[in-house]
Amino acid sequence: ITADAAKKVLFVNRPTLPHWLSRVEVRGLCVGSEKIDLLFRREGEAANFSVLRKSRDMKVIMEE
């Protein structure tokens, strides 16, 4: 995860979780003056994420 706080952008680059961890919630992550809540889940060997809540002006970009 990286951020550009000035532009209100959060970048998520290939989310992964260890085999022993199936779920992680991140709440209240600050990107500049904005906040975001994320959920990361592992399904088999793959991991994905969902945006649970974010400020209207914030962008989330998934990078491969």
C-alpha positions in Angstrom: 0.0 0.0 0.0 1.3 3.4 -1.0 -0.4 6.8 -1.0 -0.2 10.2 -2.6 -1.8 12.3 0.2 -1.8 15.5 -1.8 -3.8 13.9 -4.6 -6.0 11.9 -2.2 -5.0 8.6 -3.9 -4.3 5.2 -2.3 -2.5 2.6 -4.4 -2.8 -1.1 -3.5 -0.1 -3.3 -5.2 -0.8 -7.0 -5.3 -2.3 -7.7 -1.9 -1.0 -10.8 -0.2 -1.7 -12.5 3.1 0.3 -15.3 4.8 -1.2 -18.8 4.7 -2.2 -18.6 8.4 -4.1 -15.3 8.0 -7.4 -15.3 6.1 -8.7 -11.8 6.9 -7.4 -8.3 7.9 -9.4 -5.2 8.4 -7.8 -1.8 8.3 -9.9 1.0 9.8 -9.3 4.7 9.9 -6.3 4.7 7.6 -5.4 8.3 7.0 -4.3 9.5 3.6 -3.7 13.2 4.1 -6.9 14.5 5.7 -9.0 11.7 4.3 -9.8 8.3 5.9 -10.5 4.9 4.5 -11.5 1.4 5.8 -10.2 -1.7 3.9 -10.8 -5.4 4.2 -8.2 -7.8 2.9 -9.2 -11.5 2.4 -7.3 -14.6 1.4 -9.2 -17.1 -0.8 -7.0 -20.1 -1.4 -3.7 -18.8 -2.7 -5.1 -15.4 -3.9 -5.8 -12.3 -1.8 -8.1 -9.5 -2.6 -9.4 -6.4 -0.9 -12.6 -4.4 -0.6 -13.2 -0.8 0.3 -15.5 -0.7 3.3 -15.7 3.0 3.6 -13.9 6.0 2.2 -14.1 9.8 1.8 -15.9 10.8 -1.3 -12.9 12.6 -2.8 -10.5 9.8 -2.3 -9.4 7.4 -5.1 -8.3 3.8 -4.7 -6.2 2.3 -7.5 -5.3 -1.4 -7.7 -1.9 -1.9 -9.3 -0.7 -5.2 -10.8 
